[in-house]
Structure formats: structure tokens, C-alpha cells
Amino acid sequence: MKSYLKLEEIFSTQNAIEGAMAVLHWDNAVMMPEGGADVRAEQLATLTTLSHDLLTSPQLTDYLQEAEQDTAVLTDWQKANLKEMRRLWTHAACVDSRLLADLSRATAKCEMVWRKARAANDFRGFAPYLEKVLAIVQKIAKVKADYLGCSPYDALLDNYDPGRQSAEIDVIFAKLSAFLPDFTTRVLERQHAAGAPLPLTGNFPVAQQKELGIRIMQKLGFDFQHGRLDVSHHPFCGGVPGDVRITTRYYEHDFLPSLLGVIHETGHALYEGHLPEEWRHQPVGKAQGMSIHESQSLIMEMQACRTPQFLSFLQPQIVEAFGVSGDAWQERNMVGSINRVKRSLIRVDADEVTYPAHVMLRYRLEKAMITDDLRIHDLPAAWNEGMQELVGVTPDSDKNGCMQDIHWPGGDFGYFPTYTLGAINAAQLFAAAKKAQPSLLDSLAQGDFSLLNAWLTEHVHSKGSLYGSANKLMIAATGKSLDVTDYIQHLQSRYLG
Amino acid sequence: MKSYLKLEEIFSTQNAIEGAMAVLHWDNAVMMPEGGADVRAEQLATLTTLSHDLLTSPQLTDYLQEAEQDTAVLTDWQKANLKEMRRLWTHAACVDSRLLADLSRATAKCEMVWRKARAANDFRGFAPYLEKVLAIVQKIAKVKADYLGCSPYDALLDNYDPGRQSAEIDVIFAKLSAFLPDFTTRVLERQHAAGAPLPLTGNFPVAQQKELGIRIMQKLGFDFQHGRLDVSHHPFCGGVPGDVRITTRYYEHDFLPSLLGVIHETGHALYEGHLPEEWRHQPVGKAQGMSIHESQSLIMEMQACRTPQFLSFLQPQIVEAFGVSGDAWQERNMVGSINRVKRSLIRVDADEVTYPAHVMLRYRLEKAMITDDLRIHDLPAAWNEGMQELVGVTPDSDKNGCMQDIHWPGGDFGYFPTYTLGAINAAQLFAAAKKAQPSLLDSLAQGDFSLLNAWLTEHVHSKGSLYGSANKLMIAATGKSLDVTDYIQHLQSRYLG
């Protein structure tokens, strides 16, 4: 017990360092002047090293071994905490800390270059920095793979989604690949036959968009005493539980990307905000990997907030916020417009039906990059070819092609699949929540998210990492592991129902 | 040499931790939602401990001793760096960490009580908490004094202004006390005879104040590629060299406090921004204590920006920014209004002439508190008596009297003198700069600060802590140590010239 308690102390310290880094990362994206990049990179590299040193100290190794020899005295939460400590230790201890510091510096630099190069559509200027990041990620993946006894790519997956294997993703993505192309064509045909909805055009001042976004965040249950909404180039949910910071970006000619983005990030924020408070400083108190995290954003953005029920609540809010009128702003037209399917270039702007194709492309390419089957130099061509095959369109530029996402410049290889796995989990969780709470859809029509939040808090948020893997959490919450059935049924019902 | 290089490595790490904390402190004051306070306190406490542990490790003690035995191999910068390392080590290592933790708790509590008690004018409710803080500060001062071989109060001074001695301050303040009362009376008589300037009243929207502030910051040489301007309750200059963050606070009925505050903080920011880049991560690369830091804010706010030359540049900027017109906005009236002298109760609102009296009062009282010659119980009476004697007014309440500043509740005894020593240094540096650059004043009339900045960068900013004390820096820059001559001459020329 003494060793276990020592471990809690060390991981609590490590958690505070990681929390400080989370705020600094938010600051990087939202506040930092451009010239601050170098000194910030040094700060982050130093904190990364300190956190890593804590995880890899010989003392901690001893405590882990001692605690694992005497688990009978531990509660279930403590046992789960110990397991998660061991997982974190494994990911940290097998990699040289200098390699992690190299990665921290390389990604800070690459992200900074990416911001400019993307705007200038300058892939050649960007490529050397991405190459450097990839080379370091490959080294890290190799070391972890040897240690974990899996492929380098699976070792990367495990970092974002504990226990996830590419073999399982391959099966799921094969089913989706078999379903989606035909389905998409049928949806598009049906849309074509029904005629295009009137466009939701106009001028939507940022101040009004922000006000509407904040009002909807409050409806969803976002706690502004413990969080903020700001602007960044690439929207994200950052900060720490107790101080959750989401971002969006505004387009004056179109309010939907920001509004739906804010709803998406609020889903993430609710998860962070409802994690069990007494375990916040411990590994077991963290979210259960990114495929569950993404399910929480998508259950808001794609499941709850695009139901006819919630859209009937949202429509008058939009009309009031922007002072708009006319046929375009009738509920039916708005629903048709918001749920419009279109083959397009940009993942973050993609609709629910074509989004998985964007993800499957990135999954394919990053797996190939990690195994050196695809060189950075050849990325634009491979991207464009894959877009034509999977999404059915070819990018007009690298800016709207392989340079659109921050993930790879940020060193996040193995992250993309969690978006679509999250969508599948979201459909499964929403189906279970509706079954458990028969009046859930009616409550959404009142803009009331308390039933949904209560169910999610009980079955997902309050569990932290108690179950140890996404699939185990899904079984406990819904009675079954990752499964495309509810997801496919959801798509069929919404788009062809 | 090996030990010295190890020291550079450790202090570089410690610098990065302190830098991360500086950004988090900025975030506390500018961005953090209220509910984030607890988790932020954990982050800061953890980083404080990590930084302190680095400074007080037995290994570091060994490296210091080894390096000090072989200084012949070091350059002048490295020797100065080593001295500054030893000074930092002394302040950190000779005090028991439990005593520092006691202070941290006591000041956190006292500051909290102070906020409420001050608003309620409740000195009796506040006194016990201040007594507790004072008792701990006395203990710490005693330990440091024994170690450094000086008086307890001098040990406190050394923390803010390395090498500063109260004997020297006594001499300077005696000269000022002999000069100021008579001088102030003469200035007020002259003002009275000339008649009051027209008030600069109006409504000054925050957006326009901010725009003007930014324009003036740019003129002064603030680099927005490496810094920001934001809003906080108490204005300050924070962040780190390379990412300097200043704040202000706007009043819609009066633009002057913000504009002059922005100029003041920009002076601090220029110092931080121009510190020698290659030494930024080392102790010798830091600013030369607070009396020099304050001189850099005051050389902008009080010396350069209140010259008739710069005010002739500023006047049309103000007129344009706010679209104002009429006699009040003529240059002569504006100059009279900006340089107006008045006996008043609040230090932070005091003018250039009466400000030193506020500081001399605090210096006298805090020295007496440290030596137990003044008990907290007797502070209000001593304060009010001193205000009448030194400033010429008696406070109407403790709220506007001895409870107005956060310094003592925050444990900062020994800090106040640096304000007036800074003003004296500023006058001395400005006189030397004008002598070296005969066209300096003419350039200010064009809103051109390049001559002034070049001189300050060469003689002050780029030196970091190379000289080891404010007086040595002043001798190198101006040919003489701390001296009131230039300061008195400046006051005479501005207010009676």
C-alpha cells in the first residue's frame, strides 16, 4: 500500500506538469505572438523532460513492481489506476527522453511553419519540417513496437486509444468501405431528386455568432466558471478539467461551421468537465482514450444536435440571433441545409456521410508513411489520388489537400482513426441512451440536455479510465463492443429514412 | 569548467520552468475563468517546488563550489553568471523550505482577507493576518541576514535589488526629504497662480484607447512579434523575454491612466525584450534588479514621454484618436493637465513630485516593522502621522491609508524603495543619454525613440546582470553611482523651469 500511495503522489505531480503544459499549448494556439515560438518550445521541451523523468525514474519502477505484488489491498479504482500507471510507464520508459525532447522541438517548429506554408500553399517549404517530424515519430514507434510486441503503427494507436489494434480497424473500415460508396451515391441521388435547399447565405457578424455559440454552449451544459471559448486557427478542446478551453473560428459569410464546431468541442468539454473530481490528478481519472473522447463530441454534434427535435429548438434561436427571415430560414429548409451531403475537399467541413472517407484516406496514408511505403515527397500525389478514389473529388491545391490538418505537423500519427471510431461509438451510445431514457428526444426539442448529460455522465464521463479500454467501456455502457450496426442504421434512418 | 557547464544546464532548466510559470501567472490575471483557480494553484505549487528543488539540490551545491575554485578559465560573462547563481542559491537554500511554504500559505490567506477587509475598511480584521505574514518574513530575513552578514532588512532588499543597502537609501532619502517639502509647496503655489488647466473630460471608448495605446507602444519600439497588450485588474509586465506581455486597465471617462500605464509597462517590456539573447536562459541574462527595471519604465513614462517634445508629438495623436476638439485639447493645456501636481492619498495615482513621499513613508514604516520598532497594531496611527508629515494630507480611512497596497499582505517587504530609486536612476540615465545623443529630444518630437532605445540597449538592456549590482551598472552607464542631483535638477526644470 505504501508503494501504491507513493505512486499516487508522483503521478499527481506529473499531472500538474502536464496540466501546465496543456495551458501553454492552448496559449500557443490562441494567444502567443509568433516570435514567442522559440522560447515556448524550450519551456515545453523542459516540462516534457521533467514529466518524462518522473515517469521513468528507477524509483517509480520499483514502486510499480512492489504495488503490483500486493493488489489485494487495493480498491477497484486503485487497481485500474495502477494498470493505467503501468501503461503510461510503458509508453514513456521505453523511449529515450532526448528523443521526446527532439519531437517537442520539431513539432513546435513544424506547426509554426505549417501555419504560414498552408496559407501560401507552399508544400515544398513545409515538407522538410514534416520529414523531420516523421523521422522522429518513426523512431519512437519502432522503439515502442519492440517493447509492446506489436507493429509500429499499432504502438502509435495505443497511445491515443489504449488497446486499439489496426487489425480491428481494418475490419471495421472494410465494412464501411463496402457500405458507404453505394450509400453515398443513393443519398446524393435522393438529394438531387428533392432539389437543393435554399442557401443559408447572409452576413453573420462575429459578435453575433459568438453570442449564439455561447448561448448554445450553455444549453448543452458548458460551465463558464470552469472554461472559456476563444478563437484559434484550428478549433480544439484544451486546458484541463476544472479549466476547459475550447476554440472555434468564424466565417462572416457562413455561421454553420463555427456553430457546429462549438457544439462539437462542447461535447469534448463536457467529458473533461464531468470526469470524476476525486480522481482528477490520477491516470484513472482521465478520459478513456480518443475514440471515446470523439464519441462525446460527435454525440453532441452529429447525434443529438442534428435530430429534428433539437433542430426545431435551434431554428428560432438562429433566426433571432441574426435577424434573418424568408423561406431559407424555415425549419425544413434549414434541416435540409444542415444535413446536406456533398463530396468535398476539407475534412473538418465534411458532412457526416463523407467524413469517414476522409479518415480512411488518412489512415491508409499515415500507415504507409510510418512503414516508409510512402515518402513525404510523394504525399501530395498519393493524397490527391486517394481523395478521388475514396471521396470522389480531387483537391485543387495542397492547401486544400494534404496540408489541411495540423495532426501530422503536430506529430500525431495514429490519431485520425479515432474520429470515425468515435462516430461509431457515438451512434451506439446514443441508441443506448435513447433506449434508457424514452423521453430524451422530446427533451432535446426543449433545448434541455439534462437527460442526455445525466446518462453520459453516469455511463461514460464519471468512469474515467476505470475500464482500461474503449471496448470495455462500450460493453459496460451499451452491452456490446465496437460495432458498425447502430452507426449504419443511424445513417440510413437520417439520410434515406 | 565541467562543473560550470553543468550549472548552466541546470539553471537553463530552472529558467524554462520559471518561464512557464510566468506565462501561467499572466494567464491567471488575464484569461483564467474563476473556477480554474484551484487546479492552477496546484500547477504553480508543483512548478515552484520543482524549481526550488533544482536550486537546493546537493549536486548543485557541489558544482557551485567546484566552479568557484576554478574561475580563471571563465569569461567575464561566465564569472558574473556564476556570482549570480551563487546569489540565487543563497536566497533559496539558506531558508528551510517549510518556512517558505509557511510564507506561501500565510500570504495567500492574508491577500484574500486583505481584498475584503480593504473594501470594508476593516483594519482590525486584517491585522492578525498581516502580523502572521510579518512574523514569517522576520524569521526569513533573520536567517538570510545571518548567512549574508547584513541586517535583516538589507537581506530583504538584496532579494529585489542585489547589493542594495539601507544605509545608502537613508542618505538618498534624507536628501530628498530636505528638498521635496519646500519644492512641492513652491510647485503648488506656481500652479495655483497659473490657474487650473481645463479638465480632459469626455467619453473614451475602450477600442479607441486600445488602438492609441498600441500605436504609441509601436512608436516606443514594442515588438508585437514578441509580445502582447491585454487587460487585467492590476496592470503589469509579465511573460518572458521573447514573449513579453503587458496589461492595462481602461476607464471610459479618463484615457490618461491607461495611456500612461501602457507607456510605463512598455518601458519594462523594452528592457525584457532587449536583454542579451544568448544569455536569456542564464541568471546573468536577467534584468539587474528592480531599481533598474523600474528606471526603464520611468524613463519612458516620466522622462521621455512627458517632455514638451514628445507631448507635442502626442497631442495630435490624442486629438485624432478620440475626435476631440476645443481649448482643453490644445497642447499647452494638455501638458499642464498631464504634469499636474497634487497632494493625494493613493500612491499608484500620485504624480511625479509627491510619489517619493509615499515611498519614503512605506520605507520608514516597513524598516520599523522588521525590527519590531513598530507593531502592526500601531500601523494606522503611524501611517496617518507620516502622511501628514511627508505628503501633507491625512487619510480619511485605513482603506485609503495603510491598507491600500498589496505588497505587505503579499510578503513583499523591501520592495517599495525600488520605485523611487528607479525614478532617480531614470533621471540619471536620461541625462546621460541626452548628453551622448544631442538630438535625442528632437527625435522624440518626431515620435522617434530609436536614439533613446539604442543608448538604453547599449548601456542597460544588453548588459543583463553582468555588473552584479544596480550601482555598478549606473557607474558604467553614467559615470556615477546612485545620486539625486540629476533627479532634483529634472524636477526643478520641469516644474519650476
Interface residues (C-beta under 8 A of the other chain):
Chain A: T13 A16 I17 G19 A20 V23 L24 D27 M31 M32 P33 E34 G35 G36 D38 V39 R40 E42 Q43 A45 T46 L47 T49 L50 D223 F224 Q225 H226 G227 R228 G239 V240 P241 G242 D243 R280 H281
Chain B: T13 A16 I17 G19 A20 V23 L24 D27 M31 M32 P33 E34 G35 G36 D38 V39 R40 E42 Q43 A45 T46 L47 L50 D223 F224 Q225 H226 G227 R228 G239 V240 P241 G242 D243 R280 H281
